[in-house]
């Protein structure tokens, strides 16, 4: 007699703790978006020079690239079994 392996294509529904966690994270997201909008609208009179915009954009690009590069290294090391 051979036993069939369990069907891994079915996903278990979220438990109560999962739904609570998702609700809390969604609330954090909404509060942070509300706060960002408050700060953005309160800075109506602030002027930013060309150098300011340049370094602001450069900071966003470098930070995003660094985060993406580190995540790529995490996935690469996991795929090649270097996490021991």
PDB file with SEQRES, HELIX, SHEET and CRYST1 records, atoms N, CA, C and O in Angstrom:
SEQRES   1 A   84  UNK UNK UNK UNK UNK UNK UNK UNK UNK UNK UNK UNK UNK          
SEQRES   2 A   84  UNK UNK UNK UNK UNK UNK UNK UNK UNK UNK UNK UNK UNK          
SEQRES   3 A   84  UNK UNK UNK UNK UNK UNK UNK UNK UNK UNK UNK UNK UNK          
SEQRES   4 A   84  UNK UNK UNK UNK UNK UNK UNK UNK UNK UNK UNK UNK UNK          
SEQRES   5 A   84  UNK UNK UNK UNK UNK UNK UNK UNK UNK UNK UNK UNK UNK          
SEQRES   6 A   84  UNK UNK UNK UNK UNK UNK UNK UNK UNK UNK UNK UNK UNK          
SEQRES   7 A   84  UNK UNK UNK UNK UNK UNK                                      
HELIX    1 AA1 UNK A   16  UNK A   42  1                                  27    
HELIX    2 AA2 UNK A   50  UNK A   79  1                                  30    
CRYST1    1.000    1.000    1.000  90.00  90.00  90.00 P 1           1          
ATOM      1  N   UNK A   1       0.818  -1.178   0.000  1.00  0.00           N  
ATOM      2  CA  UNK A   1       0.000   0.000   0.000  1.00  0.00           C  
ATOM      3  C   UNK A   1       0.866   1.247   0.000  1.00  0.00           C  
ATOM      4  O   UNK A   1       1.794   1.389   0.796  1.00  0.00           O  
ATOM      5  N   UNK A   2       0.543   2.121  -0.894  1.00  0.00           N  
ATOM      6  CA  UNK A   2       1.272   3.384  -0.936  1.00  0.00           C  
ATOM      7  C   UNK A   2       0.355   4.500  -0.469  1.00  0.00           C  
ATOM      8  O   UNK A   2      -0.833   4.546  -0.790  1.00  0.00           O  
ATOM      9  N   UNK A   3       0.937   5.373   0.282  1.00  0.00           N  
ATOM     10  CA  UNK A   3       0.163   6.507   0.769  1.00  0.00           C  
ATOM     11  C   UNK A   3       0.406   7.700  -0.127  1.00  0.00           C  
ATOM     12  O   UNK A   3       1.525   7.929  -0.587  1.00  0.00           O  
ATOM     13  N   UNK A   4      -0.632   8.447  -0.371  1.00  0.00           N  
ATOM     14  CA  UNK A   4      -0.504   9.649  -1.180  1.00  0.00           C  
ATOM     15  C   UNK A   4       0.076  10.769  -0.310  1.00  0.00           C  
ATOM     16  O   UNK A   4      -0.312  10.922   0.849  1.00  0.00           O  
ATOM     17  N   UNK A   5       0.994  11.541  -0.864  1.00  0.00           N  
ATOM     18  CA  UNK A   5       1.512  12.666  -0.078  1.00  0.00           C  
ATOM     19  C   UNK A   5       0.408  13.703   0.105  1.00  0.00           C  
ATOM     20  O   UNK A   5      -0.504  13.793  -0.718  1.00  0.00           O  
ATOM     21  N   UNK A   6       0.487  14.481   1.176  1.00  0.00           N  
ATOM     22  CA  UNK A   6      -0.540  15.494   1.401  1.00  0.00           C  
ATOM     23  C   UNK A   6      -0.558  16.514   0.268  1.00  0.00           C  
ATOM     24  O   UNK A   6       0.483  16.855  -0.295  1.00  0.00           O  
ATOM     25  N   UNK A   7      -1.736  16.987  -0.050  1.00  0.00           N  
ATOM     26  CA  UNK A   7      -1.911  17.955  -1.122  1.00  0.00           C  
ATOM     27  C   UNK A   7      -1.434  19.327  -0.638  1.00  0.00           C  
ATOM     28  O   UNK A   7      -2.070  19.966   0.200  1.00  0.00           O  
ATOM     29  N   UNK A   8      -0.300  19.760  -1.187  1.00  0.00           N  
ATOM     30  CA  UNK A   8       0.285  21.024  -0.733  1.00  0.00           C  
ATOM     31  C   UNK A   8      -0.257  22.217  -1.505  1.00  0.00           C  
ATOM     32  O   UNK A   8       0.126  23.354  -1.226  1.00  0.00           O  
ATOM     33  N   UNK A   9      -1.143  21.980  -2.473  1.00  0.00           N  
ATOM     34  CA  UNK A   9      -1.671  23.103  -3.249  1.00  0.00           C  
ATOM     35  C   UNK A   9      -2.756  23.859  -2.500  1.00  0.00           C  
ATOM     36  O   UNK A   9      -3.027  25.020  -2.806  1.00  0.00           O  
ATOM     37  N   UNK A  10      -3.373  23.216  -1.529  1.00  0.00           N  
ATOM     38  CA  UNK A  10      -4.401  23.889  -0.726  1.00  0.00           C  
ATOM     39  C   UNK A  10      -3.721  24.719   0.356  1.00  0.00           C  
ATOM     40  O   UNK A  10      -2.819  24.248   1.049  1.00  0.00           O  
ATOM     41  N   UNK A  11      -4.168  25.949   0.483  1.00  0.00           N  
ATOM     42  CA  UNK A  11      -3.596  26.822   1.505  1.00  0.00           C  
ATOM     43  C   UNK A  11      -4.551  26.900   2.682  1.00  0.00           C  
ATOM     44  O   UNK A  11      -5.767  26.985   2.515  1.00  0.00           O  
ATOM     45  N   UNK A  12      -3.982  26.869   3.862  1.00  0.00           N  
ATOM     46  CA  UNK A  12      -4.798  26.977   5.063  1.00  0.00           C  
ATOM     47  C   UNK A  12      -5.266  28.420   5.219  1.00  0.00           C  
ATOM     48  O   UNK A  12      -4.498  29.346   4.956  1.00  0.00           O  
ATOM     49  N   UNK A  13      -6.506  28.627   5.640  1.00  0.00           N  
ATOM     50  CA  UNK A  13      -6.981  29.993   5.862  1.00  0.00           C  
ATOM     51  C   UNK A  13      -6.254  30.617   7.054  1.00  0.00           C  
ATOM     52  O   UNK A  13      -5.696  29.919   7.902  1.00  0.00           O  
ATOM     53  N   UNK A  14      -6.278  31.932   7.092  1.00  0.00           N  
ATOM     54  CA  UNK A  14      -5.611  32.619   8.199  1.00  0.00           C  
ATOM     55  C   UNK A  14      -6.335  32.353   9.511  1.00  0.00           C  
ATOM     56  O   UNK A  14      -7.562  32.269   9.562  1.00  0.00           O  
ATOM     57  N   UNK A  15      -5.556  32.227  10.548  1.00  0.00           N  
ATOM     58  CA  UNK A  15      -6.139  32.067  11.877  1.00  0.00           C  
ATOM     59  C   UNK A  15      -6.538  33.440  12.407  1.00  0.00           C  
ATOM     60  O   UNK A  15      -6.322  34.459  11.751  1.00  0.00           O  
ATOM     61  N   UNK A  16      -7.111  33.452  13.583  1.00  0.00           N  
ATOM     62  CA  UNK A  16      -7.506  34.719  14.200  1.00  0.00           C  
ATOM     63  C   UNK A  16      -6.285  35.606  14.425  1.00  0.00           C  
ATOM     64  O   UNK A  16      -6.357  36.819  14.228  1.00  0.00           O  
ATOM     65  N   UNK A  17      -5.174  35.016  14.833  1.00  0.00           N  
ATOM     66  CA  UNK A  17      -3.952  35.802  15.064  1.00  0.00           C  
ATOM     67  C   UNK A  17      -3.452  36.424  13.760  1.00  0.00           C  
ATOM     68  O   UNK A  17      -2.948  37.547  13.765  1.00  0.00           O  
ATOM     69  N   UNK A  18      -3.585  35.709  12.652  1.00  0.00           N  
ATOM     70  CA  UNK A  18      -3.189  36.259  11.359  1.00  0.00           C  
ATOM     71  C   UNK A  18      -4.032  37.460  10.972  1.00  0.00           C  
ATOM     72  O   UNK A  18      -3.505  38.468  10.501  1.00  0.00           O  
ATOM     73  N   UNK A  19      -5.344  37.356  11.171  1.00  0.00           N  
ATOM     74  CA  UNK A  19      -6.234  38.477  10.846  1.00  0.00           C  
ATOM     75  C   UNK A  19      -5.975  39.674  11.755  1.00  0.00           C  
ATOM     76  O   UNK A  19      -6.020  40.818  11.301  1.00  0.00           O  
ATOM     77  N   UNK A  20      -5.705  39.423  13.027  1.00  0.00           N  
ATOM     78  CA  UNK A  20      -5.399  40.520  13.951  1.00  0.00           C  
ATOM     79  C   UNK A  20      -4.109  41.211  13.523  1.00  0.00           C  
ATOM     80  O   UNK A  20      -4.027  42.439  13.532  1.00  0.00           O  
ATOM     81  N   UNK A  21      -3.108  40.432  13.152  1.00  0.00           N  
ATOM     82  CA  UNK A  21      -1.837  40.993  12.700  1.00  0.00           C  
ATOM     83  C   UNK A  21      -2.022  41.833  11.439  1.00  0.00           C  
ATOM     84  O   UNK A  21      -1.477  42.933  11.340  1.00  0.00           O  
ATOM     85  N   UNK A  22      -2.792  41.317  10.471  1.00  0.00           N  
ATOM     86  CA  UNK A  22      -3.053  42.080   9.252  1.00  0.00           C  
ATOM     87  C   UNK A  22      -3.814  43.372   9.542  1.00  0.00           C  
ATOM     88  O   UNK A  22      -3.536  44.405   8.933  1.00  0.00           O  
ATOM     89  N   UNK A  23      -4.758  43.320  10.454  1.00  0.00           N  
ATOM     90  CA  UNK A  23      -5.517  44.518  10.830  1.00  0.00           C  
ATOM     91  C   UNK A  23      -4.613  45.566  11.473  1.00  0.00           C  
ATOM     92  O   UNK A  23      -4.707  46.751  11.156  1.00  0.00           O  
ATOM     93  N   UNK A  24      -3.747  45.130  12.366  1.00  0.00           N  
ATOM     94  CA  UNK A  24      -2.821  46.064  13.017  1.00  0.00           C  
ATOM     95  C   UNK A  24      -1.865  46.670  12.002  1.00  0.00           C  
ATOM     96  O   UNK A  24      -1.612  47.874  12.042  1.00  0.00           O  
ATOM     97  N   UNK A  25      -1.330  45.861  11.094  1.00  0.00           N  
ATOM     98  CA  UNK A  25      -0.419  46.384  10.073  1.00  0.00           C  
ATOM     99  C   UNK A  25      -1.126  47.354   9.131  1.00  0.00           C  
ATOM    100  O   UNK A  25      -0.541  48.360   8.729  1.00  0.00           O  
ATOM    101  N   UNK A  26      -2.365  47.067   8.777  1.00  0.00           N  
ATOM    102  CA  UNK A  26      -3.135  47.987   7.934  1.00  0.00           C  
ATOM    103  C   UNK A  26      -3.392  49.300   8.671  1.00  0.00           C  
ATOM    104  O   UNK A  26      -3.348  50.371   8.066  1.00  0.00           O  
ATOM    105  N   UNK A  27      -3.660  49.221   9.971  1.00  0.00           N  
ATOM    106  CA  UNK A  27      -3.864  50.446  10.760  1.00  0.00           C  
ATOM    107  C   UNK A  27      -2.577  51.267  10.812  1.00  0.00           C  
ATOM    108  O   UNK A  27      -2.621  52.490  10.679  1.00  0.00           O  
ATOM    109  N   UNK A  28      -1.432  50.608  11.004  1.00  0.00           N  
ATOM    110  CA  UNK A  28      -0.146  51.318  10.976  1.00  0.00           C  
ATOM    111  C   UNK A  28       0.071  52.006   9.637  1.00  0.00           C  
ATOM    112  O   UNK A  28       0.527  53.149   9.590  1.00  0.00           O  
ATOM    113  N   UNK A  29      -0.252  51.317   8.554  1.00  0.00           N  
ATOM    114  CA  UNK A  29      -0.103  51.902   7.226  1.00  0.00           C  
ATOM    115  C   UNK A  29      -0.984  53.131   7.066  1.00  0.00           C  
ATOM    116  O   UNK A  29      -0.521  54.159   6.572  1.00  0.00           O  
ATOM    117  N   UNK A  30      -2.233  53.043   7.470  1.00  0.00           N  
ATOM    118  CA  UNK A  30      -3.148  54.179   7.339  1.00  0.00           C  
ATOM    119  C   UNK A  30      -2.701  55.364   8.188  1.00  0.00           C  
ATOM    120  O   UNK A  30      -2.759  56.507   7.735  1.00  0.00           O  
ATOM    121  N   UNK A  31      -2.259  55.102   9.410  1.00  0.00           N  
ATOM    122  CA  UNK A  31      -1.786  56.190  10.280  1.00  0.00           C  
ATOM    123  C   UNK A  31      -0.536  56.834   9.693  1.00  0.00           C  
ATOM    124  O   UNK A  31      -0.407  58.058   9.724  1.00  0.00           O  
ATOM    125  N   UNK A  32       0.375  56.045   9.164  1.00  0.00           N  
ATOM    126  CA  UNK A  32       1.593  56.616   8.585  1.00  0.00           C  
ATOM    127  C   UNK A  32       1.272  57.429   7.326  1.00  0.00           C  
ATOM    128  O   UNK A  32       1.891  58.468   7.098  1.00  0.00           O  
ATOM    129  N   UNK A  33       0.317  56.977   6.506  1.00  0.00           N  
ATOM    130  CA  UNK A  33      -0.086  57.760   5.341  1.00  0.00           C  
ATOM    131  C   UNK A  33      -0.757  59.066   5.752  1.00  0.00           C  
ATOM    132  O   UNK A  33      -0.515  60.108   5.144  1.00  0.00           O  
ATOM    133  N   UNK A  34      -1.598  59.014   6.779  1.00  0.00           N  
ATOM    134  CA  UNK A  34      -2.243  60.232   7.284  1.00  0.00           C  
ATOM    135  C   UNK A  34      -1.192  61.220   7.786  1.00  0.00           C  
ATOM    136  O   UNK A  34      -1.262  62.411   7.484  1.00  0.00           O  
ATOM    137  N   UNK A  35      -0.215  60.724   8.554  1.00  0.00           N  
ATOM    138  CA  UNK A  35       0.832  61.592   9.085  1.00  0.00           C  
ATOM    139  C   UNK A  35       1.676  62.182   7.956  1.00  0.00           C  
ATOM    140  O   UNK A  35       2.024  63.362   7.996  1.00  0.00           O  
ATOM    141  N   UNK A  36       2.004  61.379   6.960  1.00  0.00           N  
ATOM    142  CA  UNK A  36       2.792  61.872   5.831  1.00  0.00           C  
ATOM    143  C   UNK A  36       2.037  62.984   5.089  1.00  0.00           C  
ATOM    144  O   UNK A  36       2.641  63.972   4.673  1.00  0.00           O  
ATOM    145  N   UNK A  37       0.735  62.824   4.928  1.00  0.00           N  
ATOM    146  CA  UNK A  37      -0.062  63.862   4.260  1.00  0.00           C  
ATOM    147  C   UNK A  37      -0.105  65.140   5.099  1.00  0.00           C  
ATOM    148  O   UNK A  37      -0.054  66.240   4.549  1.00  0.00           O  
ATOM    149  N   UNK A  38      -0.197  65.007   6.417  1.00  0.00           N  
ATOM    150  CA  UNK A  38      -0.200  66.176   7.293  1.00  0.00           C  
ATOM    151  C   UNK A  38       1.121  66.935   7.191  1.00  0.00           C  
ATOM    152  O   UNK A  38       1.125  68.163   7.104  1.00  0.00           O  
ATOM    153  N   UNK A  39       2.216  66.228   7.200  1.00  0.00           N  
ATOM    154  CA  UNK A  39       3.533  66.857   7.101  1.00  0.00           C  
ATOM    155  C   UNK A  39       3.709  67.484   5.722  1.00  0.00           C  
ATOM    156  O   UNK A  39       4.230  68.594   5.611  1.00  0.00           O  
ATOM    157  N   UNK A  40       3.281  66.790   4.670  1.00  0.00           N  
ATOM    158  CA  UNK A  40       3.432  67.284   3.298  1.00  0.00           C  
ATOM    159  C   UNK A  40       2.664  68.590   3.116  1.00  0.00           C  
ATOM    160  O   UNK A  40       3.186  69.536   2.526  1.00  0.00           O  
ATOM    161  N   UNK A  41       1.441  68.650   3.612  1.00  0.00           N  
ATOM    162  CA  UNK A  41       0.634  69.864   3.423  1.00  0.00           C  
ATOM    163  C   UNK A  41       1.079  71.000   4.336  1.00  0.00           C  
ATOM    164  O   UNK A  41       0.848  72.164   4.009  1.00  0.00           O  
ATOM    165  N   UNK A  42       1.706  70.701   5.462  1.00  0.00           N  
ATOM    166  CA  UNK A  42       2.155  71.772   6.355  1.00  0.00           C  
ATOM    167  C   UNK A  42       3.442  72.429   5.857  1.00  0.00           C  
ATOM    168  O   UNK A  42       3.830  73.473   6.383  1.00  0.00           O  
ATOM    169  N   UNK A  43       4.103  71.860   4.875  1.00  0.00           N  
ATOM    170  CA  UNK A  43       5.351  72.404   4.352  1.00  0.00           C  
ATOM    171  C   UNK A  43       5.122  73.153   3.042  1.00  0.00           C  
ATOM    172  O   UNK A  43       5.981  73.130   2.160  1.00  0.00           O  
ATOM    173  N   UNK A  44       3.988  73.810   2.907  1.00  0.00           N  
ATOM    174  CA  UNK A  44       3.643  74.468   1.643  1.00  0.00           C  
ATOM    175  C   UNK A  44       4.606  75.602   1.300  1.00  0.00           C  
ATOM    176  O   UNK A  44       4.865  75.848   0.122  1.00  0.00           O  
ATOM    177  N   UNK A  45       5.139  76.294   2.298  1.00  0.00           N  
ATOM    178  CA  UNK A  45       5.993  77.435   2.032  1.00  0.00           C  
ATOM    179  C   UNK A  45       7.474  77.116   1.907  1.00  0.00           C  
ATOM    180  O   UNK A  45       8.272  78.028   1.689  1.00  0.00           O  
ATOM    181  N   UNK A  46       7.864  75.877   2.035  1.00  0.00           N  
ATOM    182  CA  UNK A  46       9.272  75.487   2.009  1.00  0.00           C  
ATOM    183  C   UNK A  46       9.731  75.358   0.560  1.00  0.00           C  
ATOM    184  O   UNK A  46       9.074  74.704  -0.250  1.00  0.00           O  
ATOM    185  N   UNK A  47      10.857  75.983   0.242  1.00  0.00           N  
ATOM    186  CA  UNK A  47      11.439  75.906  -1.098  1.00  0.00           C  
ATOM    187  C   UNK A  47      12.660  75.001  -1.059  1.00  0.00           C  
ATOM    188  O   UNK A  47      13.417  75.008  -0.089  1.00  0.00           O  
ATOM    189  N   UNK A  48      12.847  74.220  -2.119  1.00  0.00           N  
ATOM    190  CA  UNK A  48      13.983  73.309  -2.210  1.00  0.00           C  
ATOM    191  C   UNK A  48      14.772  73.672  -3.458  1.00  0.00           C  
ATOM    192  O   UNK A  48      14.208  73.770  -4.548  1.00  0.00           O  
ATOM    193  N   UNK A  49      16.072  73.872  -3.301  1.00  0.00           N  
ATOM    194  CA  UNK A  49      16.916  74.256  -4.440  1.00  0.00           C  
ATOM    195  C   UNK A  49      17.141  73.061  -5.364  1.00  0.00           C  
ATOM    196  O   UNK A  49      16.705  71.947  -5.073  1.00  0.00           O  
ATOM    197  N   UNK A  50      17.816  73.302  -6.465  1.00  0.00           N  
ATOM    198  CA  UNK A  50      18.139  72.229  -7.400  1.00  0.00           C  
ATOM    199  C   UNK A  50      19.023  71.172  -6.766  1.00  0.00           C  
ATOM    200  O   UNK A  50      18.834  69.975  -6.981  1.00  0.00           O  
ATOM    201  N   UNK A  51      20.009  71.636  -5.967  1.00  0.00           N  
ATOM    202  CA  UNK A  51      20.868  70.685  -5.276  1.00  0.00           C  
ATOM    203  C   UNK A  51      20.064  69.866  -4.278  1.00  0.00           C  
ATOM    204  O   UNK A  51      20.323  68.674  -4.109  1.00  0.00           O  
ATOM    205  N   UNK A  52      19.107  70.474  -3.625  1.00  0.00           N  
ATOM    206  CA  UNK A  52      18.260  69.750  -2.673  1.00  0.00           C  
ATOM    207  C   UNK A  52      17.490  68.636  -3.353  1.00  0.00           C  
ATOM    208  O   UNK A  52      17.451  67.509  -2.859  1.00  0.00           O  
ATOM    209  N   UNK A  53      16.866  68.953  -4.510  1.00  0.00           N  
ATOM    210  CA  UNK A  53      16.139  67.928  -5.264  1.00  0.00           C  
ATOM    211  C   UNK A  53      17.070  66.830  -5.758  1.00  0.00           C  
ATOM    212  O   UNK A  53      16.715  65.651  -5.750  1.00  0.00           O  
ATOM    213  N   UNK A  54      18.275  67.232  -6.190  1.00  0.00           N  
ATOM    214  CA  UNK A  54      19.242  66.255  -6.682  1.00  0.00           C  
ATOM    215  C   UNK A  54      19.606  65.253  -5.597  1.00  0.00           C  
ATOM    216  O   UNK A  54      19.585  64.044  -5.825  1.00  0.00           O  
ATOM    217  N   UNK A  55      19.937  65.760  -4.424  1.00  0.00           N  
ATOM    218  CA  UNK A  55      20.338  64.861  -3.346  1.00  0.00           C  
ATOM    219  C   UNK A  55      19.164  64.091  -2.762  1.00  0.00           C  
ATOM    220  O   UNK A  55      19.348  62.978  -2.269  1.00  0.00           O  
ATOM    221  N   UNK A  56      17.972  64.651  -2.805  1.00  0.00           N  
ATOM    222  CA  UNK A  56      16.794  63.925  -2.369  1.00  0.00           C  
ATOM    223  C   UNK A  56      16.531  62.730  -3.281  1.00  0.00           C  
ATOM    224  O   UNK A  56      16.286  61.623  -2.802  1.00  0.00           O  
ATOM    225  N   UNK A  57      16.581  62.951  -4.580  1.00  0.00           N  
ATOM    226  CA  UNK A  57      16.373  61.870  -5.547  1.00  0.00           C  
ATOM    227  C   UNK A  57      17.502  60.852  -5.454  1.00  0.00           C  
ATOM    228  O   UNK A  57      17.258  59.646  -5.501  1.00  0.00           O  
ATOM    229  N   UNK A  58      18.744  61.334  -5.321  1.00  0.00           N  
ATOM    230  CA  UNK A  58      19.882  60.435  -5.192  1.00  0.00           C  
ATOM    231  C   UNK A  58      19.754  59.564  -3.936  1.00  0.00           C  
ATOM    232  O   UNK A  58      20.070  58.375  -3.973  1.00  0.00           O  
ATOM    233  N   UNK A  59      19.300  60.143  -2.845  1.00  0.00           N  
ATOM    234  CA  UNK A  59      19.104  59.377  -1.610  1.00  0.00           C  
ATOM    235  C   UNK A  59      18.056  58.290  -1.765  1.00  0.00           C  
ATOM    236  O   UNK A  59      18.233  57.175  -1.273  1.00  0.00           O  
ATOM    237  N   UNK A  60      16.962  58.614  -2.449  1.00  0.00           N  
ATOM    238  CA  UNK A  60      15.909  57.612  -2.671  1.00  0.00           C  
ATOM    239  C   UNK A  60      16.430  56.484  -3.555  1.00  0.00           C  
ATOM    240  O   UNK A  60      16.182  55.312  -3.273  1.00  0.00           O  
ATOM    241  N   UNK A  61      17.157  56.828  -4.630  1.00  0.00           N  
ATOM    242  CA  UNK A  61      17.667  55.817  -5.552  1.00  0.00           C  
ATOM    243  C   UNK A  61      18.689  54.921  -4.860  1.00  0.00           C  
ATOM    244  O   UNK A  61      18.635  53.700  -5.004  1.00  0.00           O  
ATOM    245  N   UNK A  62      19.612  55.508  -4.118  1.00  0.00           N  
ATOM    246  CA  UNK A  62      20.655  54.721  -3.445  1.00  0.00           C  
ATOM    247  C   UNK A  62      20.031  53.832  -2.363  1.00  0.00           C  
ATOM    248  O   UNK A  62      20.412  52.670  -2.226  1.00  0.00           O  
ATOM    249  N   UNK A  63      19.088  54.363  -1.602  1.00  0.00           N  
ATOM    250  CA  UNK A  63      18.451  53.568  -0.553  1.00  0.00           C  
ATOM    251  C   UNK A  63      17.668  52.404  -1.144  1.00  0.00           C  
ATOM    252  O   UNK A  63      17.740  51.286  -0.634  1.00  0.00           O  
ATOM    253  N   UNK A  64      16.921  52.656  -2.214  1.00  0.00           N  
ATOM    254  CA  UNK A  64      16.169  51.588  -2.869  1.00  0.00           C  
ATOM    255  C   UNK A  64      17.107  50.549  -3.470  1.00  0.00           C  
ATOM    256  O   UNK A  64      16.852  49.350  -3.360  1.00  0.00           O  
ATOM    257  N   UNK A  65      18.178  50.990  -4.099  1.00  0.00           N  
ATOM    258  CA  UNK A  65      19.152  50.064  -4.670  1.00  0.00           C  
ATOM    259  C   UNK A  65      19.842  49.222  -3.611  1.00  0.00           C  
ATOM    260  O   UNK A  65      20.055  48.025  -3.803  1.00  0.00           O  
ATOM    261  N   UNK A  66      20.190  49.843  -2.497  1.00  0.00           N  
ATOM    262  CA  UNK A  66      20.832  49.109  -1.409  1.00  0.00           C  
ATOM    263  C   UNK A  66      19.877  48.068  -0.838  1.00  0.00           C  
ATOM    264  O   UNK A  66      20.277  46.929  -0.599  1.00  0.00           O  
ATOM    265  N   UNK A  67      18.622  48.445  -0.616  1.00  0.00           N  
ATOM    266  CA  UNK A  67      17.643  47.483  -0.106  1.00  0.00           C  
ATOM    267  C   UNK A  67      17.425  46.332  -1.071  1.00  0.00           C  
ATOM    268  O   UNK A  67      17.374  45.173  -0.660  1.00  0.00           O  
ATOM    269  N   UNK A  68      17.296  46.646  -2.352  1.00  0.00           N  
ATOM    270  CA  UNK A  68      17.118  45.595  -3.358  1.00  0.00           C  
ATOM    271  C   UNK A  68      18.330  44.694  -3.459  1.00  0.00           C  
ATOM    272  O   UNK A  68      18.193  43.477  -3.588  1.00  0.00           O  
ATOM    273  N   UNK A  69      19.517  45.281  -3.401  1.00  0.00           N  
ATOM    274  CA  UNK A  69      20.747  44.487  -3.461  1.00  0.00           C  
ATOM    275  C   UNK A  69      20.896  43.558  -2.264  1.00  0.00           C  
ATOM    276  O   UNK A  69      21.302  42.406  -2.414  1.00  0.00           O  
ATOM    277  N   UNK A  70      20.569  44.057  -1.085  1.00  0.00           N  
ATOM    278  CA  UNK A  70      20.656  43.204   0.104  1.00  0.00           C  
ATOM    279  C   UNK A  70      19.629  42.075   0.060  1.00  0.00           C  
ATOM    280  O   UNK A  70      19.925  40.950   0.464  1.00  0.00           O  
ATOM    281  N   UNK A  71      18.426  42.371  -0.428  1.00  0.00           N  
ATOM    282  CA  UNK A  71      17.422  41.316  -0.560  1.00  0.00           C  
ATOM    283  C   UNK A  71      17.862  40.288  -1.602  1.00  0.00           C  
ATOM    284  O   UNK A  71      17.639  39.091  -1.421  1.00  0.00           O  
ATOM    285  N   UNK A  72      18.486  40.746  -2.693  1.00  0.00           N  
ATOM    286  CA  UNK A  72      18.992  39.813  -3.698  1.00  0.00           C  
ATOM    287  C   UNK A  72      20.058  38.901  -3.093  1.00  0.00           C  
ATOM    288  O   UNK A  72      20.088  37.706  -3.387  1.00  0.00           O  
ATOM    289  N   UNK A  73      20.933  39.454  -2.249  1.00  0.00           N  
ATOM    290  CA  UNK A  73      21.944  38.626  -1.592  1.00  0.00           C  
ATOM    291  C   UNK A  73      21.315  37.609  -0.643  1.00  0.00           C  
ATOM    292  O   UNK A  73      21.786  36.475  -0.548  1.00  0.00           O  
ATOM    293  N   UNK A  74      20.264  38.005   0.055  1.00  0.00           N  
ATOM    294  CA  UNK A  74      19.575  37.076   0.954  1.00  0.00           C  
ATOM    295  C   UNK A  74      18.984  35.917   0.161  1.00  0.00           C  
ATOM    296  O   UNK A  74      19.142  34.760   0.551  1.00  0.00           O  
ATOM    297  N   UNK A  75      18.304  36.214  -0.951  1.00  0.00           N  
ATOM    298  CA  UNK A  75      17.714  35.149  -1.759  1.00  0.00           C  
ATOM    299  C   UNK A  75      18.789  34.294  -2.414  1.00  0.00           C  
ATOM    300  O   UNK A  75      18.633  33.077  -2.513  1.00  0.00           O  
ATOM    301  N   UNK A  76      19.877  34.911  -2.864  1.00  0.00           N  
ATOM    302  CA  UNK A  76      20.966  34.159  -3.496  1.00  0.00           C  
ATOM    303  C   UNK A  76      21.597  33.186  -2.503  1.00  0.00           C  
ATOM    304  O   UNK A  76      21.816  32.015  -2.813  1.00  0.00           O  
ATOM    305  N   UNK A  77      21.885  33.693  -1.303  1.00  0.00           N  
ATOM    306  CA  UNK A  77      22.522  32.817  -0.321  1.00  0.00           C  
ATOM    307  C   UNK A  77      21.579  31.713   0.141  1.00  0.00           C  
ATOM    308  O   UNK A  77      22.029  30.613   0.464  1.00  0.00           O  
ATOM    309  N   UNK A  78      20.291  31.986   0.177  1.00  0.00           N  
ATOM    310  CA  UNK A  78      19.325  30.962   0.546  1.00  0.00           C  
ATOM    311  C   UNK A  78      19.225  29.894  -0.537  1.00  0.00           C  
ATOM    312  O   UNK A  78      19.159  28.704  -0.232  1.00  0.00           O  
ATOM    313  N   UNK A  79      19.214  30.313  -1.802  1.00  0.00           N  
ATOM    314  CA  UNK A  79      19.120  29.365  -2.920  1.00  0.00           C  
ATOM    315  C   UNK A  79      20.333  28.460  -3.010  1.00  0.00           C  
ATOM    316  O   UNK A  79      20.207  27.291  -3.375  1.00  0.00           O  
ATOM    317  N   UNK A  80      21.503  28.981  -2.683  1.00  0.00           N  
ATOM    318  CA  UNK A  80      22.732  28.222  -2.811  1.00  0.00           C  
ATOM    319  C   UNK A  80      23.172  27.608  -1.490  1.00  0.00           C  
ATOM    320  O   UNK A  80      24.331  27.222  -1.334  1.00  0.00           O  
ATOM    321  N   UNK A  81      22.248  27.520  -0.543  1.00  0.00           N  
ATOM    322  CA  UNK A  81      22.464  26.842   0.742  1.00  0.00           C  
ATOM    323  C   UNK A  81      23.689  27.383   1.500  1.00  0.00           C  
ATOM    324  O   UNK A  81      24.501  26.618   2.019  1.00  0.00           O  
ATOM    325  N   UNK A  82      23.799  28.694   1.549  1.00  0.00           N  
ATOM    326  CA  UNK A  82      24.913  29.325   2.278  1.00  0.00           C  
ATOM    327  C   UNK A  82      24.469  29.884   3.625  1.00  0.00           C  
ATOM    328  O   UNK A  82      25.209  30.644   4.250  1.00  0.00           O  
ATOM    329  N   UNK A  83      23.280  29.520   4.078  1.00  0.00           N  
ATOM    330  CA  UNK A  83      22.722  30.101   5.300  1.00  0.00           C  
ATOM    331  C   UNK A  83      23.054  29.311   6.561  1.00  0.00           C  
ATOM    332  O   UNK A  83      22.506  29.589   7.627  1.00  0.00           O  
ATOM    333  N   UNK A  84      23.919  28.358   6.452  1.00  0.00           N  
ATOM    334  CA  UNK A  84      24.210  27.544   7.625  1.00  0.00           C  
ATOM    335  C   UNK A  84      25.147  28.212   8.558  1.00  0.00           C  
ATOM    336  O   UNK A  84      25.489  27.648   9.598  1.00  0.00           O  
TER     337      UNK A  84                                                      
END                                                                             
